[in-house]
Amino acid sequence: MKKINLRAFTFVELMIVMIIIAILGVVWFYSYVWYLAESRDSQRKADLSQVSSAFKIYKQKRWYYAIPWDTFNITYSWSAVATQWKLDTNVRLSSLESLPSDPKNEKFYIYSTTIDKQEFELYATLENDENPIAIVNWNYKSVSKNILPTLLLATWATTWTDIEIQSWSLLWDVNRKLFIYNEQKHNLWYTFVEPFSPTSDWTSFDALLAEMENQGIYWQNSDFRNCIEIEEWGKLLLPLSATAFEYQIITSTWALVNTWCTL
């Protein structure tokens, strides 16, 4: 009678198989988590784009942008240049059935508009580490000297009603640490860790200026050649009472010079 040789898995082989399955499970889990985060980031970008389009329709009908609800002021040289707070249900856009909110923590996005209600910015925090951590959607272009190429959004986490962005503001002033700029992580409106409170890396406003200069992106107003162009573009981030202000304009030799423009 022929002997049948039955061979079972050894304990070591079973352990190897279990380890492989566990590794594959971990890889699948993190891939799935990454996919969800990437999907939510795509939704955030789409939300900002959708709201931006809705704002433009709003302005076509009313000639100005909606005002954020329960706002605080962003000031330059101690004069209000913009107002900011949440894009909540008190902002009504007829072209949208409802205002979007963050797909993970359901917080409203941050919104600001210049004091003349002719420019706006929207802000969201991104989740995926491979993306920039902050994203800004705006139609704003700076022409005023000492103001960055995009109007900085400020996260308000206290009872202040004004946040000053003048470059000579005292360095120890906490107001100087309340700004983010496009595709950077300074002073995020919210995080994705409980209790979803505002956070900051506490980079000062002067440090932001220096960082942008080092990156070669602090180059302003290259398409404005005189005061008339500035006025025609209407990109004036100024108090309504202002009659003159200092700007940087481009010369015939492509140099930036300081110029006082009378409005």
ZAVOVEX-530331 format. One line per 5 residues: number of its first residue (from 1); their letters; for each residue x, y, z of C-alpha. Coordinates in nm, 4 decimals. Each point is the difference from the previous one (the first is absolute). Layout:
NUM	a	X:Y:Z  ...
! end
This chain:
1	mkkin	0.0000:0.0000:0.0000  0.1400:0.3372:-0.1076  0.0630:0.2450:0.2795  -0.1684:0.3424:-0.0414  0.2190:0.2899:0.1079
6	lraft	-0.2180:0.2751:0.1466  0.1869:0.3279:0.0656  -0.1634:0.2746:0.2051  0.1125:0.3639:0.0471  0.2491:0.0446:0.2755
11	fvelm	-0.0533:0.2558:0.2735  0.2712:0.2231:-0.1476  -0.1647:-0.0095:-0.3425  -0.3356:0.0928:0.1496  0.1606:0.2926:0.1832
16	ivmii	0.1625:0.1228:-0.3226  -0.3329:-0.0136:-0.1827  -0.1726:0.1873:0.2824  0.2711:0.2660:0.0030  -0.0307:0.0464:-0.3762
21	iailg	-0.3784:0.0320:0.0296  0.0420:0.2519:0.2843  0.2478:0.2063:-0.2032  -0.2326:-0.0002:-0.3002  -0.2854:0.1041:0.2293
26	vvwfy	0.1999:0.2915:0.1413  0.1036:0.1116:-0.3494  -0.3610:-0.0193:-0.1176  -0.1226:0.1925:0.3045  0.2445:0.2865:-0.0402
31	syvwy	-0.0615:0.0096:-0.3741  -0.3718:0.0238:0.0700  0.0539:0.2735:0.2613  0.2203:0.1893:-0.2469  -0.2656:-0.0387:-0.2701
36	laesr	-0.2691:0.1401:0.2311  0.2205:0.2960:0.0963  0.0831:0.0649:-0.3648  -0.3681:-0.0179:-0.0874  -0.0892:0.2483:0.2734
41	dsqrk	0.2754:0.2360:-0.1143  -0.1412:-0.0148:-0.3520  -0.3403:0.0839:0.1460  0.1441:0.2988:0.1879  0.1603:0.1359:-0.3162
46	adlsq	-0.3238:-0.0526:-0.1900  -0.1966:0.1731:0.2777  0.2219:0.3077:-0.0128  -0.0219:0.0108:-0.3773  -0.3793:-0.0357:0.0099
51	vssaf	-0.0429:0.2728:0.2599  0.2403:0.2246:-0.1900  -0.2190:-0.0316:-0.3094  -0.3108:0.0679:0.2101  0.1603:0.3154:0.1394
56	kiykq	0.0663:0.1276:-0.3508  -0.3667:-0.0513:-0.0898  -0.0971:0.1778:0.3216  0.2177:0.2977:-0.0928  -0.1390:0.0175:-0.3547
61	krwyy	-0.3455:0.0552:0.1489  0.0920:0.2315:0.2879  0.3345:0.1574:-0.1031  0.1668:-0.1114:0.3221  0.0873:-0.3205:0.1880
66	aipwd	-0.1893:-0.1340:0.2974  0.1203:0.1013:0.3449  0.1060:-0.2758:0.2419  -0.2226:-0.0281:0.3052  0.1157:0.1305:0.3417
71	tfnit	0.3293:0.1203:-0.1435  0.3246:0.1366:0.1364  0.2250:0.2456:-0.1838  0.3368:-0.0533:-0.1643  0.1713:0.3383:0.0211
76	yswsa	0.2946:0.1583:-0.1761  0.1592:0.3032:0.1632  -0.2849:-0.0288:0.2523  -0.2721:0.0564:-0.2611  -0.2413:-0.2781:-0.0976
81	vatqw	0.0857:-0.1552:-0.3364  -0.1972:-0.3250:0.0203  -0.2569:-0.1869:0.2052  0.0082:-0.3717:0.0745  -0.1738:-0.2906:0.1674
86	kldtn	-0.1822:-0.3205:-0.0858  -0.1871:-0.0754:-0.3192  -0.3035:-0.1075:0.1987  -0.3737:-0.0059:-0.0648  -0.0271:0.3753:0.0560
91	vrlss	0.1736:0.0455:-0.3376  -0.2674:-0.0692:-0.2605  0.0971:-0.0876:-0.3559  -0.3056:-0.0563:-0.2183  0.1898:-0.2099:-0.2549
96	leslp	0.0800:-0.2636:0.2646  -0.2610:-0.2170:0.1686  0.2133:-0.0081:0.3137  0.3418:0.1191:0.1097  0.2644:-0.2739:0.0123
101	sdpkn	0.1977:-0.0860:0.3105  0.3058:-0.2125:0.0633  -0.0797:-0.3620:-0.0960  0.1676:-0.1420:0.3094  -0.0773:0.2239:0.2953
106	ekfyi	-0.2863:0.2002:-0.1569  0.1575:0.3338:0.0914  -0.0850:0.2935:-0.2230  0.2735:0.1361:-0.2232  0.1607:0.3367:0.0760
111	ystti	-0.0928:0.2976:-0.2136  0.1206:0.3592:-0.0227  -0.0767:0.2982:-0.2192  0.1737:0.3338:-0.0423  -0.1605:0.3010:0.1623
116	dkqef	-0.1449:0.1176:-0.3314  -0.1473:-0.3507:-0.0545  0.1677:-0.0306:-0.3405  0.2497:-0.2771:0.0826  -0.0342:-0.3257:0.1925
121	elyat	0.1917:-0.2992:0.1342  -0.1056:-0.3498:0.1077  0.2125:-0.2282:0.2121  0.0080:-0.3684:0.0913  0.2362:-0.2401:0.1752
126	lende	0.1160:-0.2981:-0.2032  0.0418:-0.3414:0.1530  0.2399:-0.1991:-0.2146  0.3666:0.0423:0.0906  0.0991:-0.0056:-0.3669
131	npiai	-0.2024:0.3167:-0.0603  0.0631:0.3524:0.1232  -0.1632:0.0248:0.3404  -0.1842:0.3260:-0.0709  -0.1845:0.0950:-0.3161
136	vnwny	-0.1378:0.3400:-0.0956  -0.2382:0.0826:-0.2817  -0.0215:0.3702:-0.0768  -0.0443:0.2686:-0.2630  0.2217:0.2489:0.1809
141	ksvsk	0.3164:0.1593:-0.1357  0.2131:0.2265:0.2141  0.1357:0.3305:-0.1234  0.0685:0.1688:0.3317  0.3557:0.0139:0.1299
146	nilpt	0.0805:-0.2310:0.2929  -0.3057:-0.2195:-0.0612  0.0673:-0.3493:-0.1273  -0.1022:-0.1186:-0.3492  -0.3090:-0.1627:0.1484
151	lllat	-0.1941:0.1558:0.2820  0.0792:-0.2038:0.3079  -0.2859:-0.1708:0.1747  0.0155:0.0265:0.3761  -0.1421:-0.2620:0.2338
156	wattw	-0.1708:0.1629:0.2947  0.0233:-0.2022:0.3196  -0.0549:0.2677:0.2632  -0.2306:0.2895:0.0749  0.1931:0.2467:-0.2160
161	tdiei	-0.2011:0.2050:-0.2451  0.2984:0.1247:-0.2039  0.3151:-0.1686:-0.1292  0.2785:0.2291:-0.1212  0.2282:-0.1046:-0.2882
166	qswsl	0.2206:0.3092:-0.0202  0.3624:-0.1130:-0.0319  0.1219:0.2253:0.2803  -0.2436:-0.1466:0.2518  0.1715:-0.1122:0.3196
171	lwdvn	0.1571:-0.3433:-0.0371  -0.1362:-0.1217:0.3313  -0.3536:0.0895:-0.1021  -0.1922:-0.3284:-0.0371  -0.1958:0.1608:-0.2871
176	rklfi	0.3128:-0.0497:-0.2036  -0.0419:-0.3769:0.0184  -0.3487:-0.0363:-0.1405  0.0596:-0.0329:-0.3726  0.0272:-0.2660:-0.2675
181	yneqk	0.0860:0.0413:-0.3633  -0.0751:-0.2125:-0.3011  0.1166:-0.3630:0.0142  0.1717:0.0406:0.3343  -0.0797:-0.1209:0.3495
186	hnlwy	0.0235:0.3064:0.2208  -0.2909:0.0369:0.2417  -0.2397:-0.2603:-0.1300  -0.3656:0.0637:0.0678  -0.0588:-0.3527:0.1231
191	tfvep	0.1771:-0.3303:0.0463  -0.1305:-0.3535:-0.0271  0.0729:-0.0924:0.3597  -0.2518:0.0589:0.2764  -0.1235:0.2539:0.0846
196	fspts	0.0732:0.1396:-0.3496  0.1260:0.3280:0.1441  0.2078:0.2599:-0.1897  0.3716:-0.0695:0.0001  0.3086:0.1889:-0.1036
201	dwtsf	0.3713:-0.0521:-0.0404  0.0330:0.3531:0.1446  0.1986:0.1351:-0.2906  0.0030:0.3786:0.0195  -0.1175:0.2243:-0.2820
206	dalla	0.3564:0.1238:-0.0595  0.1190:-0.3600:-0.0248  -0.2653:-0.0674:-0.2642  0.1301:0.2930:-0.2023  0.3568:-0.1253:0.0301
211	emenq	-0.1018:-0.3547:-0.0920  -0.1815:0.1162:-0.3119  0.2966:0.2133:-0.1026  0.2330:-0.2978:0.0459  -0.2288:-0.2103:-0.2198
216	giywq	0.0103:0.2660:-0.2680  -0.3766:0.0542:-0.0001  -0.0175:0.3400:0.1682  -0.0242:0.2000:-0.3224  -0.2897:0.2403:-0.0152
221	nsdfr	-0.1825:0.2190:-0.2468  0.2045:-0.0868:-0.3065  -0.2909:0.0744:-0.2323  -0.0769:0.3505:0.1299  0.1973:0.2846:-0.1542
226	nciei	-0.1687:0.3103:0.1376  -0.2674:0.1283:0.2360  -0.2620:0.0083:-0.2748  0.0337:-0.3755:-0.0560  -0.0369:-0.0617:0.3721
231	eewgk	-0.3167:0.2075:0.0157  -0.1458:-0.1556:-0.3164  0.0573:-0.3504:0.1298  -0.1811:0.0948:0.3176  0.2257:-0.2263:0.2065
236	lllpl	0.0262:0.2453:0.2862  0.0269:-0.1493:0.3449  -0.0603:0.3304:0.1757  -0.2419:0.1578:0.2442  -0.2748:0.1857:-0.1841
241	sataf	0.1211:0.3266:0.1564  0.3512:-0.0280:-0.1476  0.1036:0.2515:-0.2653  0.3642:-0.1006:-0.0530  0.2168:-0.3002:0.0690
246	eyqii	0.3471:-0.1341:-0.0758  0.0281:-0.2728:-0.2634  0.2693:-0.1919:-0.1788  -0.0275:0.0265:-0.3783  0.2127:-0.1293:-0.2875
251	tstwa	0.2261:0.2385:-0.1910  0.1091:-0.0077:-0.3628  0.3123:-0.1903:0.1118  -0.2135:-0.2606:0.1807  0.0972:0.1236:0.3445
256	lvntw	-0.2419:0.0452:0.2891  -0.0114:0.3493:0.1468  -0.2002:0.1564:0.2811  -0.2570:0.2466:-0.1281  -0.2663:0.2090:0.1712
261	ctl	-0.3237:-0.0217:-0.1945  -0.2765:0.2533:0.0633  -0.3437:-0.1496:-0.0549
! end
